């Protein structure tokens, strides 16, 4: 096989699987590890992948890679809808329940369901706190919801409200449940997101809430992005659409995180 043909196959593998290792590629193509490394160097120079320790990852797996909210709203819709439906059942039924909805495409799916929420007892209200402009817009017309929007700067890519003032407001709040999104969740790095300013707000949300529920479809599992904003031990429940890998499942169990498969 010519080097060019092999490199095309390697690029296709990375695009499909997200990550490859030098050892696996050497065995697959019956070549030396040094030849694999040269192929990976060539493909990185052509912007087909990114070299990491022991192998390579797809360009869209980079620590700073972050799709816009509009892009995420078109991806994995069925999985996110199932996660949102499961999360809806966790909404407090008390007369004075309070929740915090983090920004994100899956939390926005939950907000779509909350837009039609009615209390079990007439006259009861649900306090919903959010730092997401689209979520606030979806909930603003439900009279049964007492909507509280956090102040700060709107980050264009995600429509999240962020900044030091946002973090300070969260320090004075103690909602019953926070439903939070993440770009990655891993056994060793915990929960992570590419942007440090948004990570600071997410960390403040985790600290503020009495109970933290992570809404993350399975594409986020075993992924790490640039900034870790919470350890696994800081969350209470993970709602996802597929069982985590053995390593992540063990780490979640050790951290006493309840895993719910939607």
Phi and psi restraints in degrees (value plus and minus 20) as a CYANA .aco file:
   2 UNK   PHI     -92.3   -52.3
   2 UNK   PSI     133.5   173.5
   3 UNK   PHI     -78.5   -38.5
   3 UNK   PSI     -58.6   -18.6
   4 UNK   PHI     -83.9   -43.9
   4 UNK   PSI     -60.3   -20.3
   5 UNK   PHI     -84.6   -44.6
   5 UNK   PSI     -64.4   -24.4
   6 UNK   PHI     -82.6   -42.6
   6 UNK   PSI     -61.4   -21.4
   7 UNK   PHI     -85.8   -45.8
   7 UNK   PSI     -55.4   -15.4
   8 UNK   PHI     -82.8   -42.8
   8 UNK   PSI     -60.7   -20.7
   9 UNK   PHI     -87.2   -47.2
   9 UNK   PSI     -59.4   -19.4
  10 UNK   PHI     -84.4   -44.4
  10 UNK   PSI     -63.3   -23.3
  11 UNK   PHI     -81.1   -41.1
  11 UNK   PSI     -60.0   -20.0
  12 UNK   PHI     -86.3   -46.3
  12 UNK   PSI     -58.9   -18.9
  13 UNK   PHI     -82.3   -42.3
  13 UNK   PSI     -64.6   -24.6
  14 UNK   PHI     -83.6   -43.6
  14 UNK   PSI     -61.8   -21.8
  15 UNK   PHI     -83.7   -43.7
  15 UNK   PSI     -55.8   -15.8
  16 UNK   PHI    -100.4   -60.4
  16 UNK   PSI     -66.1   -26.1
  17 UNK   PHI    -116.3   -76.3
  17 UNK   PSI     -35.4     4.6
  18 UNK   PHI      66.5   106.5
  18 UNK   PSI     -48.7    -8.7
  19 UNK   PHI    -174.4  -134.4
  19 UNK   PSI     122.7   162.7
  20 UNK   PHI    -155.3  -115.3
  20 UNK   PSI     136.7   176.7
  21 UNK   PHI    -134.9   -94.9
  21 UNK   PSI     135.3   175.3
  22 UNK   PHI     -81.4   -41.4
  22 UNK   PSI     -62.6   -22.6
  23 UNK   PHI     -83.5   -43.5
  23 UNK   PSI     -63.3   -23.3
  24 UNK   PHI     -85.6   -45.6
  24 UNK   PSI     -61.6   -21.6
  25 UNK   PHI     -87.4   -47.4
  25 UNK   PSI     -58.6   -18.6
  26 UNK   PHI     -81.5   -41.5
  26 UNK   PSI     -61.5   -21.5
  27 UNK   PHI     -90.4   -50.4
  27 UNK   PSI     -60.6   -20.6
  28 UNK   PHI     -83.7   -43.7
  28 UNK   PSI     -61.7   -21.7
  29 UNK   PHI    -123.0   -83.0
  29 UNK   PSI     -18.0    22.0
  30 UNK   PHI      33.4    73.4
  30 UNK   PSI      35.2    75.2
  31 UNK   PHI    -153.4  -113.4
  31 UNK   PSI     149.3   189.3
  32 UNK   PHI     -98.1   -58.1
  32 UNK   PSI     139.3   179.3
  33 UNK   PHI     -80.7   -40.7
  33 UNK   PSI     -55.5   -15.5
  34 UNK   PHI     -85.4   -45.4
  34 UNK   PSI     -57.6   -17.6
  35 UNK   PHI     -85.3   -45.3
  35 UNK   PSI     -60.6   -20.6
  36 UNK   PHI     -79.8   -39.8
  36 UNK   PSI     -65.0   -25.0
  37 UNK   PHI     -82.3   -42.3
  37 UNK   PSI     -58.9   -18.9
  38 UNK   PHI     -84.4   -44.4
  38 UNK   PSI     -61.1   -21.1
  39 UNK   PHI     -81.4   -41.4
  39 UNK   PSI     -63.1   -23.1
  40 UNK   PHI     -86.1   -46.1
  40 UNK   PSI     -58.5   -18.5
  41 UNK   PHI     -81.5   -41.5
  41 UNK   PSI     -63.1   -23.1
  42 UNK   PHI     -82.6   -42.6
  42 UNK   PSI     -63.4   -23.4
  43 UNK   PHI     -89.9   -49.9
  43 UNK   PSI     -53.8   -13.8
  44 UNK   PHI     -87.7   -47.7
  44 UNK   PSI     -60.2   -20.2
  45 UNK   PHI     -82.6   -42.6
  45 UNK   PSI     -49.4    -9.4
  46 UNK   PHI    -109.6   -69.6
  46 UNK   PSI     -12.4    27.6
  47 UNK   PHI      39.0    79.0
  47 UNK   PSI      18.2    58.2
  48 UNK   PHI    -115.2   -75.2
  48 UNK   PSI     -37.6     2.4
  49 UNK   PHI    -184.4  -144.4
  49 UNK   PSI     158.7   198.7
  50 UNK   PHI    -148.3  -108.3
  50 UNK   PSI     107.2   147.2
  51 UNK   PHI     -88.9   -48.9
  51 UNK   PSI     117.2   157.2
  52 UNK   PHI    -154.2  -114.2
  52 UNK   PSI     152.5   192.5
  53 UNK   PHI     -78.4   -38.4
  53 UNK   PSI     100.8   140.8
  54 UNK   PHI      65.7   105.7
  54 UNK   PSI     -20.1    19.9
  55 UNK   PHI     152.1   192.1
  55 UNK   PSI    -156.1  -116.1
  56 UNK   PHI    -174.9  -134.9
  56 UNK   PSI     137.9   177.9
  57 UNK   PHI    -148.8  -108.8
  57 UNK   PSI     141.5   181.5
  58 UNK   PHI     -87.2   -47.2
  58 UNK   PSI     132.8   172.8
  59 UNK   PHI     -76.7   -36.7
  59 UNK   PSI     -57.7   -17.7
  60 UNK   PHI     -96.2   -56.2
  60 UNK   PSI     -19.9    20.1
  61 UNK   PHI    -118.3   -78.3
  61 UNK   PSI     -13.1    26.9
  62 UNK   PHI     -86.5   -46.5
  62 UNK   PSI     133.8   173.8
  63 UNK   PHI     -83.9   -43.9
  63 UNK   PSI     -45.5    -5.5
  64 UNK   PHI    -120.4   -80.4
  64 UNK   PSI     -20.9    19.1
  65 UNK   PHI     -90.5   -50.5
  65 UNK   PSI     108.8   148.8
  66 UNK   PHI    -170.8  -130.8
  66 UNK   PSI      90.4   130.4
  67 UNK   PHI     -88.7   -48.7
  67 UNK   PSI     134.2   174.2
  68 UNK   PHI     -90.8   -50.8
  68 UNK   PSI     145.3   185.3
  69 UNK   PHI     -81.0   -41.0
  69 UNK   PSI     -58.8   -18.8
  70 UNK   PHI     -81.4   -41.4
  70 UNK   PSI     -61.7   -21.7
  71 UNK   PHI     -84.0   -44.0
  71 UNK   PSI     -65.3   -25.3
  72 UNK   PHI     -86.4   -46.4
  72 UNK   PSI     -46.2    -6.2
  73 UNK   PHI     -91.4   -51.4
  73 UNK   PSI     -30.1     9.9
  74 UNK   PHI    -125.2   -85.2
  74 UNK   PSI     -18.6    21.4
  75 UNK   PHI    -130.8   -90.8
  75 UNK   PSI     117.5   157.5
  76 UNK   PHI      31.1    71.1
  76 UNK   PSI      27.8    67.8
  77 UNK   PHI     -85.9   -45.9
  77 UNK   PSI     -60.9   -20.9
  78 UNK   PHI     -83.7   -43.7
  78 UNK   PSI     -64.3   -24.3
  79 UNK   PHI     -82.7   -42.7
  79 UNK   PSI     -63.8   -23.8
  80 UNK   PHI     -86.8   -46.8
  80 UNK   PSI     -54.6   -14.6
  81 UNK   PHI     -86.7   -46.7
  81 UNK   PSI     -60.7   -20.7
  82 UNK   PHI     -85.7   -45.7
  82 UNK   PSI     -60.4   -20.4
  83 UNK   PHI     -83.0   -43.0
  83 UNK   PSI     -64.0   -24.0
  84 UNK   PHI     -83.9   -43.9
  84 UNK   PSI     -61.4   -21.4
  85 UNK   PHI     -82.8   -42.8
  85 UNK   PSI     -58.2   -18.2
  86 UNK   PHI     -87.7   -47.7
  86 UNK   PSI     -61.9   -21.9
  87 UNK   PHI     -84.0   -44.0
  87 UNK   PSI     -55.3   -15.3
  88 UNK   PHI     -77.8   -37.8
  88 UNK   PSI     -53.7   -13.7
  89 UNK   PHI     -89.9   -49.9
  89 UNK   PSI     -30.4     9.6
  90 UNK   PHI    -114.7   -74.7
  90 UNK   PSI     -21.2    18.8
  91 UNK   PHI     -82.4   -42.4
  91 UNK   PSI     111.3   151.3
  92 UNK   PHI     -78.7   -38.7
  92 UNK   PSI     120.6   160.6
  93 UNK   PHI    -119.1   -79.1
  93 UNK   PSI     -18.5    21.5
  94 UNK   PHI     -92.2   -52.2
  94 UNK   PSI     147.4   187.4
  95 UNK   PHI     -85.5   -45.5
  95 UNK   PSI     -45.9    -5.9
  96 UNK   PHI    -147.2  -107.2
  96 UNK   PSI      21.2    61.2
  97 UNK   PHI     -88.0   -48.0
  97 UNK   PSI     130.0   170.0
  98 UNK   PHI    -159.4  -119.4
  98 UNK   PSI     116.8   156.8
  99 UNK   PHI    -153.3  -113.3
  99 UNK   PSI     139.5   179.5
 100 UNK   PHI    -142.9  -102.9
 100 UNK   PSI     106.6   146.6
 101 UNK   PHI    -126.9   -86.9
 101 UNK   PSI      94.2   134.2
 102 UNK   PHI     -90.5   -50.5
 102 UNK   PSI     141.1   181.1
 103 UNK   PHI     -91.6   -51.6
 103 UNK   PSI     133.8   173.8
 104 UNK   PHI     126.0   166.0
 104 UNK   PSI     142.3   182.3
 105 UNK   PHI     -92.6   -52.6
 105 UNK   PSI     -53.2   -13.2
 106 UNK   PHI     -98.3   -58.3
 106 UNK   PSI     -60.0   -20.0
 107 UNK   PHI     -85.0   -45.0
 107 UNK   PSI     -50.4   -10.4
 108 UNK   PHI     -87.9   -47.9
 108 UNK   PSI     -53.8   -13.8
 109 UNK   PHI     -82.0   -42.0
 109 UNK   PSI     -59.5   -19.5
 110 UNK   PHI     -83.9   -43.9
 110 UNK   PSI     -61.3   -21.3
 111 UNK   PHI     -81.7   -41.7
 111 UNK   PSI     -56.4   -16.4
 112 UNK   PHI     -79.9   -39.9
 112 UNK   PSI     -57.2   -17.2
 113 UNK   PHI     -94.3   -54.3
 113 UNK   PSI     -55.3   -15.3
 114 UNK   PHI     -89.4   -49.4
 114 UNK   PSI     -41.7    -1.7
 115 UNK   PHI     -80.1   -40.1
 115 UNK   PSI     -46.1    -6.1
 116 UNK   PHI    -126.5   -86.5
 116 UNK   PSI      -5.4    34.6
 117 UNK   PHI     -86.6   -46.6
 117 UNK   PSI     118.2   158.2
 118 UNK   PHI    -149.9  -109.9
 118 UNK   PSI     123.7   163.7
 119 UNK   PHI     -93.2   -53.2
 119 UNK   PSI     134.2   174.2
 120 UNK   PHI     -85.8   -45.8
 120 UNK   PSI     -51.5   -11.5
 121 UNK   PHI    -137.9   -97.9
 121 UNK   PSI     105.4   145.4
 122 UNK   PHI     -76.2   -36.2
 122 UNK   PSI     115.0   155.0
 123 UNK   PHI      78.1   118.1
 123 UNK   PSI     -40.0     0.0
 124 UNK   PHI     -90.4   -50.4
 124 UNK   PSI     133.4   173.4
 125 UNK   PHI    -150.9  -110.9
 125 UNK   PSI     134.4   174.4
 126 UNK   PHI    -133.3   -93.3
 126 UNK   PSI     105.2   145.2
 127 UNK   PHI    -104.5   -64.5
 127 UNK   PSI     102.8   142.8
 128 UNK   PHI    -138.5   -98.5
 128 UNK   PSI     102.1   142.1
 129 UNK   PHI    -126.1   -86.1
 129 UNK   PSI     116.5   156.5
 130 UNK   PHI    -168.0  -128.0
 130 UNK   PSI     134.9   174.9
 131 UNK   PHI    -134.6   -94.6
 131 UNK   PSI       3.2    43.2
 132 UNK   PHI    -139.0   -99.0
 132 UNK   PSI     101.8   141.8
 133 UNK   PHI     -81.5   -41.5
 133 UNK   PSI     -66.4   -26.4
 134 UNK   PHI     -83.4   -43.4
 134 UNK   PSI     -56.2   -16.2
 135 UNK   PHI     -86.2   -46.2
 135 UNK   PSI     -63.6   -23.6
 136 UNK   PHI     -79.3   -39.3
 136 UNK   PSI     -61.4   -21.4
 137 UNK   PHI     -83.1   -43.1
 137 UNK   PSI     -59.4   -19.4
 138 UNK   PHI     -89.2   -49.2
 138 UNK   PSI     -50.8   -10.8
 139 UNK   PHI    -115.8   -75.8
 139 UNK   PSI     -28.5    11.5
 140 UNK   PHI     -86.9   -46.9
 140 UNK   PSI     -40.1    -0.1
 141 UNK   PHI    -119.4   -79.4
 141 UNK   PSI     -17.4    22.6
 142 UNK   PHI    -112.5   -72.5
 142 UNK   PSI      90.0   130.0
 143 UNK   PHI     -88.3   -48.3
 143 UNK   PSI     -37.2     2.8
 144 UNK   PHI    -101.4   -61.4
 144 UNK   PSI     -28.2    11.8
 145 UNK   PHI    -127.3   -87.3
 145 UNK   PSI     107.4   147.4
 146 UNK   PHI    -112.2   -72.2
 146 UNK   PSI      81.4   121.4
 147 UNK   PHI    -111.6   -71.6
 147 UNK   PSI     108.6   148.6
 148 UNK   PHI    -142.6  -102.6
 148 UNK   PSI      98.2   138.2
 149 UNK   PHI    -123.3   -83.3
 149 UNK   PSI     106.2   146.2
 150 UNK   PHI     -90.7   -50.7
 150 UNK   PSI     124.3   164.3
 151 UNK   PHI    -112.2   -72.2
 151 UNK   PSI     139.6   179.6
 152 UNK   PHI     130.1   170.1
 152 UNK   PSI    -181.9  -141.9
 153 UNK   PHI    -111.4   -71.4
 153 UNK   PSI     118.4   158.4
 154 UNK   PHI    -107.2   -67.2
 154 UNK   PSI     101.3   141.3
 155 UNK   PHI    -103.3   -63.3
 155 UNK   PSI      97.3   137.3
 156 UNK   PHI     -78.2   -38.2
 156 UNK   PSI     -62.0   -22.0
 157 UNK   PHI     -81.6   -41.6
 157 UNK   PSI     -57.1   -17.1
 158 UNK   PHI    -136.6   -96.6
 158 UNK   PSI     -25.1    14.9
 159 UNK   PHI      39.0    79.0
 159 UNK   PSI       6.8    46.8
 160 UNK   PHI    -112.2   -72.2
 160 UNK   PSI     123.9   163.9
 161 UNK   PHI    -109.4   -69.4
 161 UNK   PSI     104.4   144.4
 162 UNK   PHI    -156.7  -116.7
 162 UNK   PSI     153.4   193.4
 163 UNK   PHI     102.6   142.6
 163 UNK   PSI     150.5   190.5
 164 UNK   PHI     -81.0   -41.0
 164 UNK   PSI     -57.4   -17.4
 165 UNK   PHI     -84.5   -44.5
 165 UNK   PSI     -57.3   -17.3
 166 UNK   PHI     -83.6   -43.6
 166 UNK   PSI     -65.4   -25.4
 167 UNK   PHI     -81.3   -41.3
 167 UNK   PSI     -61.8   -21.8
 168 UNK   PHI     -83.3   -43.3
 168 UNK   PSI     -59.7   -19.7
 169 UNK   PHI     -83.4   -43.4
 169 UNK   PSI     -60.3   -20.3
 170 UNK   PHI     -84.5   -44.5
 170 UNK   PSI     -51.1   -11.1
 171 UNK   PHI     -84.4   -44.4
 171 UNK   PSI     -41.5    -1.5
 172 UNK   PHI    -117.4   -77.4
 172 UNK   PSI     -12.1    27.9
 173 UNK   PHI    -137.1   -97.1
 173 UNK   PSI     134.8   174.8
 174 UNK   PHI    -164.5  -124.5
 174 UNK   PSI      50.7    90.7
 175 UNK   PHI     -87.9   -47.9
 175 UNK   PSI     137.2   177.2
 176 UNK   PHI     -83.8   -43.8
 176 UNK   PSI     -67.2   -27.2
 177 UNK   PHI    -157.5  -117.5
 177 UNK   PSI     117.5   157.5
 178 UNK   PHI    -130.9   -90.9
 178 UNK   PSI     107.2   147.2
 179 UNK   PHI    -120.8   -80.8
 179 UNK   PSI      96.8   136.8
 180 UNK   PHI    -144.5  -104.5
 180 UNK   PSI     125.5   165.5
 181 UNK   PHI    -120.4   -80.4
 181 UNK   PSI     145.5   185.5
 182 UNK   PHI    -172.3  -132.3
 182 UNK   PSI     132.2   172.2
 183 UNK   PHI    -108.7   -68.7
 183 UNK   PSI     -40.0     0.0
 184 UNK   PHI    -177.7  -137.7
 184 UNK   PSI     130.5   170.5
 185 UNK   PHI    -163.4  -123.4
 185 UNK   PSI     102.1   142.1
 186 UNK   PHI    -155.2  -115.2
 186 UNK   PSI     142.1   182.1
 187 UNK   PHI     -83.9   -43.9
 187 UNK   PSI     -55.3   -15.3
 188 UNK   PHI    -123.5   -83.5
 188 UNK   PSI     -49.1    -9.1
 189 UNK   PHI    -121.1   -81.1
 189 UNK   PSI     -29.2    10.8
 190 UNK   PHI      52.9    92.9
 190 UNK   PSI    -161.5  -121.5
 191 UNK   PHI    -114.5   -74.5
 191 UNK   PSI     119.2   159.2
 192 UNK   PHI    -165.1  -125.1
 192 UNK   PSI     141.1   181.1
 193 UNK   PHI    -168.8  -128.8
 193 UNK   PSI     133.3   173.3
 194 UNK   PHI     -92.1   -52.1
 194 UNK   PSI     -45.4    -5.4
 195 UNK   PHI    -123.3   -83.3
 195 UNK   PSI     107.3   147.3
 196 UNK   PHI     -87.7   -47.7
 196 UNK   PSI     -54.4   -14.4
 197 UNK   PHI     -88.9   -48.9
 197 UNK   PSI     -63.3   -23.3
 198 UNK   PHI     -88.4   -48.4
 198 UNK   PSI     -53.4   -13.4
 199 UNK   PHI     -81.8   -41.8
 199 UNK   PSI     -57.8   -17.8
 200 UNK   PHI     -83.1   -43.1
 200 UNK   PSI     -58.9   -18.9
 201 UNK   PHI     -88.9   -48.9
 201 UNK   PSI     -62.4   -22.4
 202 UNK   PHI     -82.0   -42.0
 202 UNK   PSI     -61.2   -21.2
 203 UNK   PHI     -80.4   -40.4
 203 UNK   PSI     -61.7   -21.7
 204 UNK   PHI     -85.5   -45.5
 204 UNK   PSI     -56.4   -16.4
 205 UNK   PHI     -83.1   -43.1
 205 UNK   PSI     -65.4   -25.4
 206 UNK   PHI     -80.8   -40.8
 206 UNK   PSI     -62.5   -22.5
 207 UNK   PHI     -87.1   -47.1
 207 UNK   PSI     -52.8   -12.8
 208 UNK   PHI     -95.9   -55.9
 208 UNK   PSI     -58.6   -18.6
 209 UNK   PHI     -97.2   -57.2
 209 UNK   PSI     127.5   167.5
 210 UNK   PHI     -91.3   -51.3
 210 UNK   PSI     -51.1   -11.1
 211 UNK   PHI    -161.0  -121.0
 211 UNK   PSI     115.5   155.5
 212 UNK   PHI    -137.1   -97.1
 212 UNK   PSI     101.4   141.4
 213 UNK   PHI    -136.4   -96.4
 213 UNK   PSI     100.3   140.3
 214 UNK   PHI    -113.6   -73.6
 214 UNK   PSI     108.6   148.6
 215 UNK   PHI    -126.7   -86.7
 215 UNK   PSI      89.2   129.2
 216 UNK   PHI    -166.9  -126.9
 216 UNK   PSI      98.8   138.8
 217 UNK   PHI     -90.2   -50.2
 217 UNK   PSI     145.8   185.8
 218 UNK   PHI     -86.2   -46.2
 218 UNK   PSI     -36.0     4.0
 219 UNK   PHI     -87.0   -47.0
 219 UNK   PSI     -38.4     1.6
 220 UNK   PHI    -107.1   -67.1
 220 UNK   PSI     -33.8     6.2
 221 UNK   PHI     -92.7   -52.7
 221 UNK   PSI     120.8   160.8
 222 UNK   PHI      42.0    82.0
 222 UNK   PSI       7.0    47.0
 223 UNK   PHI    -134.2   -94.2
 223 UNK   PSI     128.2   168.2
 224 UNK   PHI    -149.2  -109.2
 224 UNK   PSI     109.3   149.3
 225 UNK   PHI    -133.1   -93.1
 225 UNK   PSI    -188.9  -148.9
 226 UNK   PHI     -84.7   -44.7
 226 UNK   PSI     -64.2   -24.2
 227 UNK   PHI    -137.9   -97.9
 227 UNK   PSI     101.6   141.6
 228 UNK   PHI    -100.0   -60.0
 228 UNK   PSI     108.8   148.8
 229 UNK   PHI    -134.9   -94.9
 229 UNK   PSI     -27.9    12.1
 230 UNK   PHI    -182.1  -142.1
 230 UNK   PSI     122.1   162.1
 231 UNK   PHI     -99.2   -59.2
 231 UNK   PSI     138.6   178.6
 232 UNK   PHI     -78.0   -38.0
 232 UNK   PSI     -55.5   -15.5
 233 UNK   PHI     -86.1   -46.1
 233 UNK   PSI     -34.1     5.9
 234 UNK   PHI    -105.7   -65.7
 234 UNK   PSI     -27.9    12.1
 235 UNK   PHI    -130.0   -90.0
 235 UNK   PSI     138.9   178.9
 236 UNK   PHI    -125.0   -85.0
 236 UNK   PSI     -59.7   -19.7
 237 UNK   PHI    -160.9  -120.9
 237 UNK   PSI     121.1   161.1
 238 UNK   PHI    -137.2   -97.2
 238 UNK   PSI     101.8   141.8
 239 UNK   PHI    -126.0   -86.0
 239 UNK   PSI     101.7   141.7
 240 UNK   PHI    -161.6  -121.6
 240 UNK   PSI    -197.8  -157.8
 241 UNK   PHI    -130.1   -90.1
 241 UNK   PSI     -21.8    18.2
 242 UNK   PHI    -171.5  -131.5
 242 UNK   PSI     134.5   174.5
 243 UNK   PHI     -84.3   -44.3
 243 UNK   PSI     116.2   156.2
 244 UNK   PHI     -85.6   -45.6
 244 UNK   PSI     142.2   182.2
 245 UNK   PHI     -82.1   -42.1
 245 UNK   PSI     146.1   186.1
 246 UNK   PHI     -79.1   -39.1
 246 UNK   PSI     -63.7   -23.7
 247 UNK   PHI     -85.6   -45.6
 247 UNK   PSI     -64.8   -24.8
 248 UNK   PHI     -88.7   -48.7
 248 UNK   PSI     -59.4   -19.4
 249 UNK   PHI     -80.9   -40.9
 249 UNK   PSI     -61.1   -21.1
 250 UNK   PHI     -84.8   -44.8
 250 UNK   PSI     -61.6   -21.6
 251 UNK   PHI     -85.8   -45.8
 251 UNK   PSI     -60.0   -20.0
 252 UNK   PHI     -85.4   -45.4
 252 UNK   PSI     -61.4   -21.4
 253 UNK   PHI     -84.2   -44.2
 253 UNK   PSI     -61.8   -21.8
 254 UNK   PHI     -83.4   -43.4
 254 UNK   PSI     -50.9   -10.9
 255 UNK   PHI    -107.8   -67.8
 255 UNK   PSI     -17.5    22.5
 256 UNK   PHI      43.0    83.0
 256 UNK   PSI      19.9    59.9
 257 UNK   PHI    -114.8   -74.8
 257 UNK   PSI     108.6   148.6
 258 UNK   PHI    -100.2   -60.2
 258 UNK   PSI     101.1   141.1
 259 UNK   PHI    -121.5   -81.5
 259 UNK   PSI     103.9   143.9
 260 UNK   PHI    -136.0   -96.0
 260 UNK   PSI     103.8   143.8
 261 UNK   PHI    -116.3   -76.3
 261 UNK   PSI      97.0   137.0
